[in-house]
Amino acid sequence: MTQFTPYWWQDQPQYRNTEAPPAKVDYVVVGAGFTGLSAALTLAEAGCQVIVLDSEAIGFGASTRNGGMLGSGHKMSVADAQKHYGPTIAAQLHCEANASLDFTKKLILNQNIDCDLHTCGRLRTAWTPQDYTAMAAANAGLQKIQPFAARMVPPDEMAEHIDTKLYFGGLLYKDHASVQPKKLHQGLLELALHAGVKVFGEQPVIAVKPQLNGFNIRTKGQNIHCQQVLMATNGYTQPSVSMFLAKRVMPVPSFIIVTEELGKNRVQALLPGGHCMVETRQRFCYYRATPCGKRIMFGSRAALHAITPQQALNSLTTKLTEVFPSLQNTKISHCWTGFTGFSFSKLPNIGCHNGIYHAMGYGGNGVAMAPYLGHKAALKMLHPEQQFSVFEQTPLQRRIYHHGSTWYMPAASAWYRTRDWWDNRQRTKALSALNQKSDSL
Ligand SMILES: Cc1cc2nc3c(=O)[nH]c(=O)nc-3n(C[C@H](O)[C@H](O)[C@H](O)COP(=O)(O)OP(=O)(O)OC[C@H]3O[C@@H](n4cnc5c(N)ncnc54)[C@H](O)[C@@H]3O)c2cc1C
């Protein structure tokens, strides 16, 4: 029987704090995911009194639901970054994407966080020959800005990395890694608690209102006075609490399944490279072995709007067997969903609106970026006059059709299906050209 909760939650501790939050504190962080906990840790280490409030059980959000793929990066190409922000900022965006990976890996290693960190590399697989060419050009451009460990994997080498005939080569990021996200979250939580942070679950923040010398934070049962607030709610931001942020960060769901135990040998035969895998197609799939090496975790955008994991299961298993036909009759042990926070600029942002700070908009690339920007947001709150990150210069944008609800997502899904159809035409053409070539040999 498939369980509709995250595989990562199985046999893991659940933190609960039965105390009531204090009536007065220096800093309140709203949201207890990677961003909120990392920010709180930095603030507490600077000697501040900090509490973190989450509306759900601690670890409810994307931070414990994700694929555990630890990588650098964001959703904007270097060409687009240069066009929108100019060459200097574009270069800084690339360098800070790399810095976020470095930061989170060092945090795990230096603090001995037990989260199954494995530098297995990530292979971005080309869905069309055009994707391969574009990736090669983008990689060459980025290497000139700041070299990093990545190389192209030509199509005839793909069998060494994956047992499928689907892709036209790929780009291998050698320093990218995998983690067990719930364990990483637990490790960050323990560090924050140890530094003196108080963390409260099931304490939804209902309103944040300016007050003399700070803010009044209204929760279900009480008012809390604080000097500063950080919104770390990302894909779970509610319009009723911050219309400003809800109008600028879209909640986009992602869906994951995990297979039953297949055995180490079978998983290794399917993924001989042992990497995390991410496709270039529009509604892309991402997959990896679980830390025990006996199962495959497989994620995709089954829909761009919220549907239940029960509704998503069929579409995910179809995609899994498209990649690995031999898994046709494999049972699925877990299936779940979670919300990523997408900004319209396609970049994360640290900012401050009406005195309320925020760090969010990671667009599905937050395992390294969220702890990093949580830390940077905390530094900004401590020293507002200084600049700590290029992501202070990537303001959250608005779109005329988005007022906080994603009514247009079914139409967006149809648009992406059309783009996939177009890419599939290019694939079919390329495949028939390849077949003709091999017939004539
Ligand atoms: C299915 C899935 C797969 C993903 N895979 C990857 C991956 O492999 N690699 C990668 O880099 N990234 C991935 N991501 C993205 C990554 O998980 C997120 O970017 C990151 O976890 C965001 O962390 P966060 O702390 O900002 O937000 P979250 O972890 O989502 O935390 C936000 C918290 O805010 C709380 N909250 C909201 N409103 C209130 C309120 N009013 N009062 C109190 N609390 C509130 C919520 O309950 C929630 O716990 C994935 C995301 C999903 C959903």
The ligand as an SDF file (V2000), in Angstrom:
LIG
                    3D

 53 58  0  0  0  0  0  0  0  0999 V2000
    8.5690   18.2260   -3.6250 C   0  0  0  0  0  0  0  0  0  0  0  0
    9.7230   19.2010   -3.5760 C   0  0  0  0  0  0  0  0  0  0  0  0
   10.9770   18.8130   -4.0520 C   0  0  0  0  0  0  0  0  0  0  0  0
   12.0610   19.6880   -3.9830 C   0  0  0  0  0  0  0  0  0  0  0  0
   13.2960   19.2250   -4.3290 N   0  0  0  0  0  0  0  0  0  0  0  0
   14.3850   20.0200   -4.1730 C   0  0  0  0  0  0  0  0  0  0  0  0
   15.6780   19.5140   -4.4150 C   0  0  0  0  0  0  0  0  0  0  0  0
   15.8770   18.3160   -4.6700 O   0  0  0  0  0  0  0  0  0  0  0  0
   16.7350   20.3800   -4.3230 N   0  0  0  0  0  0  0  0  0  0  0  0
   16.5560   21.6960   -3.9680 C   0  0  0  0  0  0  0  0  0  0  0  0
   17.5590   22.4400   -3.9110 O   0  0  0  0  0  0  0  0  0  0  0  0
   15.3250   22.1810   -3.6550 N   0  0  0  0  0  0  0  0  0  0  0  0
   14.2430   21.3840   -3.7340 C   0  0  0  0  0  0  0  0  0  0  0  0
   13.0150   21.8530   -3.3790 N   0  0  0  0  0  0  0  0  0  0  0  0
   12.9030   23.2330   -2.8480 C   0  0  0  0  0  0  0  0  0  0  0  0
   13.3320   23.3500   -1.3890 C   0  0  0  0  0  0  0  0  0  0  0  0
   12.7860   22.2960   -0.6320 O   0  0  0  0  0  0  0  0  0  0  0  0
   12.8280   24.7060   -0.8310 C   0  0  0  0  0  0  0  0  0  0  0  0
   13.2950   25.7450   -1.6590 O   0  0  0  0  0  0  0  0  0  0  0  0
   13.3230   24.9860    0.5880 C   0  0  0  0  0  0  0  0  0  0  0  0
   13.0820   23.8950    1.4350 O   0  0  0  0  0  0  0  0  0  0  0  0
   12.6000   26.2330    1.1270 C   0  0  0  0  0  0  0  0  0  0  0  0
   12.8610   26.3320    2.5000 O   0  0  0  0  0  0  0  0  0  0  0  0
   12.1040   27.4410    3.3360 P   0  0  0  0  0  0  0  0  0  0  0  0
   12.5760   27.3220    4.7270 O   0  0  0  0  0  0  0  0  0  0  0  0
   12.2700   28.7680    2.6950 O   0  0  0  0  0  0  0  0  0  0  0  0
   10.5490   27.0850    3.2210 O   0  0  0  0  0  0  0  0  0  0  0  0
    9.7230   25.8780    3.8420 P   0  0  0  0  0  0  0  0  0  0  0  0
   10.5720   24.7390    4.2290 O   0  0  0  0  0  0  0  0  0  0  0  0
    8.5980   25.6050    2.8970 O   0  0  0  0  0  0  0  0  0  0  0  0
    9.1510   26.4910    5.2010 O   0  0  0  0  0  0  0  0  0  0  0  0
    8.1710   27.4880    5.2290 C   0  0  0  0  0  0  0  0  0  0  0  0
    7.3820   27.3220    6.5260 C   0  0  0  0  0  0  0  0  0  0  0  0
    6.5830   28.5000    6.7540 O   0  0  0  0  0  0  0  0  0  0  0  0
    5.4720   28.0910    7.5220 C   0  0  0  0  0  0  0  0  0  0  0  0
    4.4440   29.1460    7.4840 N   0  0  0  0  0  0  0  0  0  0  0  0
    3.7710   29.6260    6.4200 C   0  0  0  0  0  0  0  0  0  0  0  0
    2.9150   30.5970    6.8110 N   0  0  0  0  0  0  0  0  0  0  0  0
    3.0440   30.7230    8.1530 C   0  0  0  0  0  0  0  0  0  0  0  0
    2.4110   31.5420    9.1450 C   0  0  0  0  0  0  0  0  0  0  0  0
    1.4630   32.4210    8.8170 N   0  0  0  0  0  0  0  0  0  0  0  0
    2.7810   31.4170   10.4500 N   0  0  0  0  0  0  0  0  0  0  0  0
    3.7520   30.5360   10.8040 C   0  0  0  0  0  0  0  0  0  0  0  0
    4.3720   29.7270    9.8960 N   0  0  0  0  0  0  0  0  0  0  0  0
    4.0250   29.8230    8.5980 C   0  0  0  0  0  0  0  0  0  0  0  0
    5.0430   26.7900    6.8390 C   0  0  0  0  0  0  0  0  0  0  0  0
    4.2370   25.9850    7.6830 O   0  0  0  0  0  0  0  0  0  0  0  0
    6.4000   26.1500    6.5080 C   0  0  0  0  0  0  0  0  0  0  0  0
    6.7740   25.1910    7.4810 O   0  0  0  0  0  0  0  0  0  0  0  0
   11.9010   21.0090   -3.4550 C   0  0  0  0  0  0  0  0  0  0  0  0
   10.6520   21.4040   -2.9910 C   0  0  0  0  0  0  0  0  0  0  0  0
    9.5660   20.5180   -3.0290 C   0  0  0  0  0  0  0  0  0  0  0  0
    8.2350   20.9500   -2.4950 C   0  0  0  0  0  0  0  0  0  0  0  0
  1  2  1  0
  2  3  1  0
  2 52  2  0
  3  4  2  0
  4  5  1  0
  4 50  1  0
  5  6  2  0
  6  7  1  0
  6 13  1  0
  7  8  2  0
  7  9  1  0
  9 10  1  0
 10 11  2  0
 10 12  1  0
 12 13  2  0
 13 14  1  0
 14 15  1  0
 14 50  1  0
 15 16  1  0
 16 17  1  0
 16 18  1  0
 18 19  1  0
 18 20  1  0
 20 21  1  0
 20 22  1  0
 22 23  1  0
 23 24  1  0
 24 25  2  0
 24 26  1  0
 24 27  1  0
 27 28  1  0
 28 29  2  0
 28 30  1  0
 28 31  1  0
 31 32  1  0
 32 33  1  0
 33 34  1  0
 33 48  1  0
 34 35  1  0
 35 36  1  0
 35 46  1  0
 36 37  1  0
 36 45  1  0
 37 38  2  0
 38 39  1  0
 39 40  1  0
 39 45  2  0
 40 41  1  0
 40 42  2  0
 42 43  1  0
 43 44  2  0
 44 45  1  0
 46 47  1  0
 46 48  1  0
 48 49  1  0
 50 51  2  0
 51 52  1  0
 52 53  1  0
M  END
$$$$
